Amino acid sequence: MSTRRMIAVVVLVPALAALALWAFAWPAARTAPRDLPLGVAGPAAATAQVERQLVQQAGAFEIHRYADEAAARDAIEDRTVYGAIVVTAQGPELLTASAASPTVAQLLQQAVAKQAAAEGTEVRTVDVVPAPETDPRGAALNASVLPLALAGMAAGAAVTLLGLRGIRAVTALVGAAALIGVVAAALAHSWLEVLTGDWWTEAGVFTLATLAVSAAVAGLAALIGPAGIGIASFVVMFLGNPFSGASSAPQMLPEPAGAIGQWLPPGAGASLLRSVSFFDGAAAMGPALTLTWWAALGLGAVLLGNAVRSRKASTAPAPARDLASVS
């Protein structure tokens, strides 16, 4: 038995290390625009050349056409596109939103500036929705993804290992997530000042993102046992975190990593936090529903697991009574 365990450790640890390197290094090494939503505004005849140049970068951009600069600005503020190229009589103008992704904003600036230099023109750049001055690169928001995931995993594991069941487990999960949400908002909004939205809404996002993870961990453990802690934590840590796109954008990750990340709590939480903090809730519905489903299904699994366990206990045959007591 000891030899088997030794072999299992020797094989399993390198396998996990290789998997972790793949999950974190692969998206980072293959970061590039893939159907990145980008607007083009102006008269059709004037924007035709710009569109042709963008189309030449096969698969890089998903082009959205707008009549004028005002429409393009609205689309950026609604999070329909990450930026827009506006063709004017004075020359091209680039609209960006560093609050949506500093990485994408920088990418667009470099790409458009390079093309303009080749044509001997200059491009004026306007940051329509700028990132806060206290966090111009979005580093603090990106760094919040992993701690929230870890907090959710810890809460779910604690509830399971402490033997909490049913309503008590649900109450503990919701209470812990709410406290984590308040603390996170106090740190990120009040202290660091890297978030600029409504304080209580941001606290609610932190709470929901944490609950989505903790409920999934505790729920799966309630259904299949302690192994559920490892499975749920694996999905969140090795897929949800590196595939979240928080440091760039989902459309900057290789497929299907970007799409998968938005269906997992870390990616949905990061997207929802950007929406409520910088864009007045624009495009918040999708990630909010994703987190809600994770939380609801997880809590439902906690209750279901407790009900199944109670039913098994009630239907189990009673132990034979001691003959001496009968006599």
C-alpha positions as CSV (number, residue, x, y, z in Angstrom):
1,M,0.0,0.0,0.0
2,S,2.8,2.4,0.9
3,T,4.5,1.8,-2.5
4,R,1.3,2.5,-4.3
5,R,0.9,5.8,-2.5
6,M,4.5,6.8,-3.2
7,I,3.9,6.1,-6.9
8,A,0.7,8.0,-6.9
9,V,2.4,11.1,-5.3
10,V,5.4,10.8,-7.8
11,V,3.0,10.7,-10.8
12,L,0.2,13.0,-9.5
13,V,2.2,16.0,-8.4
14,P,4.1,16.5,-11.7
15,A,0.8,16.0,-13.6
16,L,-0.9,18.7,-11.5
17,A,2.1,21.0,-12.0
18,A,2.0,20.4,-15.8
19,L,-1.7,21.1,-15.8
20,A,-1.3,24.3,-13.8
21,L,1.4,25.5,-16.2
22,W,-0.8,24.8,-19.2
23,A,-3.8,26.5,-17.7
24,F,-2.0,29.7,-16.7
25,A,0.7,29.9,-19.4
26,W,-1.2,28.9,-22.5
27,P,-3.7,31.8,-22.4
28,A,-1.0,34.3,-21.5
29,A,1.3,33.1,-24.3
30,R,-1.5,33.2,-26.9
31,T,-3.0,36.6,-26.0
32,A,-4.2,38.3,-29.2
33,P,-7.4,39.9,-30.5
34,R,-10.0,37.3,-31.7
35,D,-13.3,38.8,-32.9
36,L,-12.7,41.8,-30.6
37,P,-15.7,44.1,-30.9
38,L,-14.5,47.4,-32.6
39,G,-16.6,50.2,-33.9
40,V,-16.1,52.2,-37.1
41,A,-18.0,55.5,-37.4
42,G,-18.5,58.0,-40.2
43,P,-19.8,58.1,-43.8
44,A,-19.7,54.7,-45.5
45,A,-17.5,56.0,-48.3
46,A,-15.0,57.4,-45.8
47,T,-14.9,54.3,-43.6
48,A,-14.5,51.8,-46.4
49,Q,-10.7,52.0,-46.4
50,V,-10.5,51.6,-42.6
51,E,-12.8,48.6,-42.7
52,R,-10.6,47.0,-45.4
53,Q,-7.5,47.5,-43.3
54,L,-9.2,45.9,-40.3
55,V,-10.5,43.0,-42.3
56,Q,-7.0,42.2,-43.5
57,Q,-6.2,41.2,-39.9
58,A,-8.1,38.0,-40.3
59,G,-10.3,37.2,-37.3
60,A,-8.9,39.9,-35.1
61,F,-11.8,42.3,-35.0
62,E,-15.6,42.1,-35.1
63,I,-16.6,45.3,-36.9
64,H,-19.6,47.3,-35.8
65,R,-20.6,50.2,-38.0
66,Y,-22.0,53.5,-36.6
67,A,-23.2,56.7,-38.3
68,D,-21.3,59.2,-36.3
69,E,-19.1,59.7,-33.2
70,A,-22.0,60.1,-30.8
71,A,-23.3,56.7,-31.7
72,A,-19.9,55.1,-31.3
73,R,-19.5,56.7,-27.9
74,D,-22.8,55.3,-26.8
75,A,-21.8,51.8,-28.0
76,I,-18.6,52.1,-25.9
77,E,-20.4,53.2,-22.8
78,D,-22.9,50.3,-23.3
79,R,-20.0,47.9,-23.5
80,T,-21.0,46.8,-27.0
81,V,-17.5,47.6,-28.4
82,Y,-14.1,48.2,-26.7
83,G,-13.3,51.2,-28.9
84,A,-14.1,52.8,-32.2
85,I,-12.3,54.5,-35.1
86,V,-14.1,57.7,-36.2
87,V,-13.3,59.0,-39.6
88,T,-13.5,62.8,-39.7
89,A,-12.6,65.6,-42.0
90,Q,-9.6,66.4,-39.8
91,G,-8.4,62.8,-39.8
92,P,-9.0,59.6,-38.0
93,E,-9.9,59.7,-34.3
94,L,-9.6,56.7,-31.9
95,L,-12.1,56.2,-29.1
96,T,-11.1,53.8,-26.3
97,A,-12.3,52.7,-22.9
98,S,-9.4,51.9,-20.6
99,A,-11.9,51.1,-17.9
100,A,-13.1,48.1,-19.9
101,S,-9.5,46.9,-20.5
102,P,-6.3,48.9,-20.3
103,T,-4.6,46.1,-22.4
104,V,-7.1,46.4,-25.2
105,A,-7.0,50.2,-25.1
106,Q,-3.2,50.1,-25.5
107,L,-3.5,47.5,-28.3
108,L,-5.9,49.7,-30.3
109,Q,-3.7,52.7,-29.8
110,Q,-0.6,50.9,-31.1
111,A,-2.4,49.3,-34.0
112,V,-4.1,52.5,-35.2
113,A,-1.0,54.6,-34.7
114,K,1.1,52.2,-36.7
115,Q,-1.4,52.3,-39.6
116,A,-1.7,56.1,-39.4
117,A,2.1,56.5,-39.4
118,A,2.3,54.4,-42.6
119,E,-0.2,56.8,-44.2
120,G,1.5,59.9,-42.9
121,T,-1.3,61.0,-40.7
122,E,-1.8,61.5,-37.0
123,V,-4.5,60.0,-34.8
124,R,-6.1,61.7,-31.9
125,T,-7.1,59.3,-29.0
126,V,-9.9,60.0,-26.7
127,D,-10.5,57.8,-23.6
128,V,-14.3,57.7,-23.4
129,V,-14.5,55.7,-20.1
130,P,-11.1,56.0,-18.5
131,A,-9.8,53.7,-15.8
132,P,-9.5,55.4,-12.4
133,E,-6.3,57.4,-11.8
134,T,-5.5,55.3,-8.8
135,D,-5.4,52.1,-10.9
136,P,-4.8,53.1,-14.5
137,R,-3.6,49.6,-15.6
138,G,-6.5,47.8,-13.9
139,A,-4.0,45.9,-11.7
140,A,-6.0,46.0,-8.5
141,L,-9.2,44.9,-10.1
142,N,-7.4,42.0,-11.8
143,A,-5.7,41.0,-8.6
144,S,-9.1,40.7,-6.8
145,V,-10.1,37.7,-8.9
146,L,-7.9,35.1,-7.2
147,P,-8.5,36.2,-3.6
148,L,-12.2,36.1,-4.1
149,A,-12.0,32.6,-5.6
150,L,-9.8,31.4,-2.7
151,A,-12.2,33.0,-0.1
152,G,-15.1,31.2,-1.7
153,M,-13.2,27.9,-1.8
154,A,-12.2,28.2,1.8
155,A,-15.8,29.0,2.9
156,G,-17.3,26.1,1.0
157,A,-14.6,23.7,2.4
158,A,-15.1,25.0,5.9
159,V,-18.8,24.5,5.9
160,T,-18.3,20.9,4.6
161,L,-15.5,19.9,7.0
162,L,-17.3,21.5,10.0
163,G,-20.3,19.2,9.3
164,L,-22.8,21.9,8.7
165,R,-25.9,20.7,6.9
166,G,-29.1,22.0,5.3
167,I,-30.3,25.4,6.4
168,R,-27.4,25.9,8.7
169,A,-24.9,25.4,5.9
170,V,-26.8,27.7,3.6
171,T,-26.9,30.4,6.3
172,A,-23.2,30.1,6.9
173,L,-22.4,30.3,3.2
174,V,-24.5,33.4,2.6
175,G,-23.3,35.1,5.8
176,A,-19.7,34.4,5.0
177,A,-20.1,35.7,1.4
178,A,-21.8,38.8,2.6
179,L,-19.1,39.6,5.1
180,I,-16.4,39.0,2.5
181,G,-18.3,41.3,0.0
182,V,-18.4,44.1,2.6
183,V,-14.8,43.8,3.5
184,A,-13.7,43.6,-0.2
185,A,-15.7,46.7,-1.1
186,A,-14.3,48.6,1.9
187,L,-10.8,47.7,0.7
188,A,-11.1,48.2,-3.0
189,H,-13.5,51.2,-3.0
190,S,-13.1,53.1,0.3
191,W,-9.4,52.4,1.0
192,L,-7.6,51.8,-2.4
193,E,-10.2,53.9,-4.3
194,V,-9.8,51.7,-7.4
195,L,-13.6,51.3,-7.9
196,T,-15.8,54.2,-8.7
197,G,-19.4,52.8,-8.8
198,D,-22.0,52.5,-6.1
199,W,-20.5,51.1,-2.9
200,W,-23.3,48.8,-2.0
201,T,-23.7,47.5,-5.5
202,E,-20.0,46.6,-5.6
203,A,-20.3,44.9,-2.3
204,G,-23.2,42.9,-3.7
205,V,-21.0,41.8,-6.7
206,F,-18.2,40.7,-4.4
207,T,-20.8,38.8,-2.3
208,L,-22.4,37.1,-5.3
209,A,-19.0,36.2,-6.8
210,T,-17.8,34.7,-3.5
211,L,-21.1,32.8,-2.9
212,A,-21.1,31.4,-6.4
213,V,-17.8,29.7,-5.6
214,S,-18.5,28.7,-2.0
215,A,-21.9,27.3,-2.8
216,A,-20.5,25.2,-5.7
217,V,-17.8,23.8,-3.5
218,A,-20.1,23.0,-0.6
219,G,-22.9,21.8,-2.9
220,L,-20.8,19.3,-4.8
221,A,-19.3,18.0,-1.6
222,A,-22.9,17.5,-0.2
223,L,-23.8,15.4,-3.2
224,I,-20.6,13.3,-3.7
225,G,-18.7,13.7,-0.5
226,P,-15.4,15.4,0.4
227,A,-14.0,14.7,-3.1
228,G,-16.4,17.4,-4.3
229,I,-14.3,20.0,-2.6
230,G,-11.3,19.1,-4.8
231,I,-13.3,18.9,-8.0
232,A,-15.0,22.2,-7.6
233,S,-11.8,23.9,-6.4
234,F,-10.0,22.5,-9.4
235,V,-12.5,23.9,-11.9
236,V,-12.4,27.4,-10.2
237,M,-8.6,27.5,-9.7
238,F,-7.3,25.9,-12.9
239,L,-10.0,27.0,-15.4
240,G,-11.9,29.8,-13.9
241,N,-9.0,32.0,-12.8
242,P,-6.7,31.8,-15.9
243,F,-9.6,31.8,-18.3
244,S,-11.3,34.8,-16.7
245,G,-9.8,37.3,-19.1
246,A,-9.7,39.8,-16.2
247,S,-6.2,41.0,-17.1
248,S,-7.0,41.6,-20.8
249,A,-10.4,40.7,-22.2
250,P,-12.2,37.4,-23.0
251,Q,-11.8,38.1,-26.7
252,M,-8.0,38.3,-26.2
253,L,-7.7,34.6,-25.0
254,P,-7.5,31.6,-27.3
255,E,-10.8,29.8,-27.9
256,P,-12.5,28.3,-26.2
257,A,-10.8,29.6,-23.1
258,G,-12.4,33.1,-23.3
259,A,-15.9,31.7,-23.6
260,I,-15.4,29.1,-20.9
261,G,-14.0,31.7,-18.5
262,Q,-17.2,33.8,-18.8
263,W,-19.3,30.8,-17.7
264,L,-17.3,30.4,-14.6
265,P,-17.5,32.5,-11.4
266,P,-14.1,34.3,-11.7
267,G,-14.7,35.5,-15.2
268,A,-18.3,36.5,-14.7
269,G,-17.4,38.2,-11.4
270,A,-14.7,40.3,-13.1
271,S,-17.0,41.3,-16.0
272,L,-19.8,42.2,-13.6
273,L,-17.5,44.3,-11.4
274,R,-16.3,46.3,-14.4
275,S,-19.9,46.9,-15.5
276,V,-21.2,48.2,-12.2
277,S,-18.1,50.1,-11.2
278,F,-17.3,51.9,-14.4
279,F,-20.2,51.6,-16.8
280,D,-23.3,52.2,-14.7
281,G,-24.4,48.6,-15.0
282,A,-24.2,48.3,-18.8
283,A,-23.9,44.7,-20.0
284,A,-24.3,43.4,-16.4
285,M,-27.2,41.1,-17.0
286,G,-25.2,38.2,-18.5
287,P,-22.5,37.8,-15.8
288,A,-25.1,38.5,-13.0
289,L,-27.3,35.7,-14.2
290,T,-24.2,33.4,-14.5
291,L,-23.2,34.0,-10.9
292,T,-26.8,33.7,-9.7
293,W,-27.1,30.3,-11.4
294,W,-23.9,29.1,-9.8
295,A,-25.0,30.3,-6.4
296,A,-28.6,29.0,-6.7
297,L,-27.5,25.6,-8.0
298,G,-24.8,25.3,-5.3
299,L,-27.2,26.1,-2.5
300,G,-29.8,23.8,-3.9
301,A,-27.2,21.0,-4.0
302,V,-26.4,21.7,-0.3
303,L,-30.1,21.3,0.6
304,L,-30.6,18.3,-1.7
305,G,-27.5,16.5,-0.3
306,N,-28.8,17.0,3.2
307,A,-32.3,15.7,2.3
308,V,-30.8,12.6,0.6
309,R,-28.7,11.9,3.6
310,S,-31.6,12.4,6.0
311,R,-33.8,10.0,3.9
312,K,-31.1,7.4,3.9
313,A,-30.7,7.6,7.7
314,S,-34.5,7.3,8.2
315,T,-34.9,4.3,5.9
316,A,-31.8,2.4,7.3
317,P,-32.8,-0.7,9.2
318,A,-32.8,-0.2,12.9
319,P,-30.1,-2.1,14.8
320,A,-31.2,-5.3,16.5
321,R,-32.2,-4.8,20.1
322,D,-30.2,-6.4,22.8
323,L,-31.8,-9.8,23.8
324,A,-31.1,-9.1,27.4
325,S,-33.1,-5.9,27.3
326,V,-36.0,-7.7,25.7
327,S,-36.0,-10.3,28.4
